């Protein structure tokens, strides 16, 4: 649901129509560092495969991040010989830095990357990008851990990979199966908003991107792959694992504190059935009821434990009030996040204040029940008190849900849309272009040309920045500098929303 803190929405996913022959729909990035031997065979093999199997126009971009051997010369020669190949040079190392820089500057609606060793069989490439082209998904990843994947690698790498993914599932509640397979794709409209939120510039870049996307409710498609380990890989396993674990801790703290503006990625999708107006079916009611019941059950147990503890040194009314107060604060916080999907700190104080009003009503019901019990019998047993309180709490729970749904966390999707946001920056020495997030328009993806290492013309509104500033995130605030745009400015005529 939309919240007060949500600055806007992404456009609805739609199938990408076939563009002009010279317009790239897919941009495959190959990040390299000192790969003078493997680069040319990789590019030639990938180019031949795409020419033979891919039905859209494509581009292959070699992202050289600070190689010290002849890799830049090899990339330049490939660019001169093959029209669909472009080279891109960064003066700093980091796979994440290279991907963010090239993806941010690309005009292709589908962005992908793969490792230069081509450990992943290329037959998985079309299944990887097909759900993004069709509008089915936002991101797609190759998975070596799917049941139908066929993988050949040593026991050490197998153990490390599975252990790392178990850590992600246990600590960050990740549901995707393989975070670091070098075979991923993303829709450009999603990348333009997601990339500025990613801090890592190295190997943890993939994991951070997937965790943020998943927490924001974006759809991630997984493709089982055939994968053969590269015995000559130069990846430093211990150093990479240490950096990944530090990244897990950093992202976990950010998610726990609510400091990440994930609402920026939430959209009601035009194709999401939960956003449709269906007669006699309240929006989100079933999901909210389930979440509320789960939270309510846990809160009731918490309340009873507190009441039993407070009853040891206080009267029934005081014990009930204290237990209800503490459990009400926890209940409001849990329902805010889990039942009604409100993220971030925006409006949290107001929600707790309204929750306390609801708490007051519940206190009146339970206190009144205890007063009636004490009036009926002079010395009620502890079990009788608990039974009366359970019945009173059930009645208060029904009323609490109705008040939460209608007053504390109302569904705001029918209210006037908040301003849509796009990234904006005007630096002193622009070099590359960033394309703002907007709907694709009548299959026009632009006749873009690379000119002296930079991306050229596009029909999309653009802002310019230096590549190093994008990678190091020195060109704006910790996420991005935002400017509001009226929703009608980005209206897609094909999308009635």
Secondary structure, 3 states (H helix, E strand, C coil): CCCCCCCCCCCCCCCCCCCCCCCCCEEEEEEECCCCCHHHHHHHHHHHHHHHHCCCCEEEEEEEECCCCCHHHHHHHHHHHCCCEEEEEECCCCHHHHHHHHHHHCCCCEEEEECCCCCECCCHHHHHHHHHHCCCCCEEEEECCCCCCEEECCHHHHHHHHHHHHHHHHHHCCCCCCCCCCEEEEEHHHHHHHHHHCCCCCCCHHHHHHHHHHHCCCCEEEEECEEECCCCCCCCHHHHHHHHHHHHHHHHHHHHHCCCCHHHCCCCCCCCHHHCCCCCCCCCHHHHHHHHHHHHHHHHHHHHHHHHHHHCCCCHHHHHHHHHHHHHHHHHHHHHHHHCCCCCCCCHHHHHHHHHHHHHHHHHHHHHHHHHHHHHCCCCCHHHHHHHHHHHHHHHHHHHHHHHHHHHCCCCCCCCCCCEEEECCCCCCCCEEEECCCCCECCECCCCCEECCEECCCCCCEEEECHHHHHHCCCCCCCCCEEEECHHHHCCCCCCC
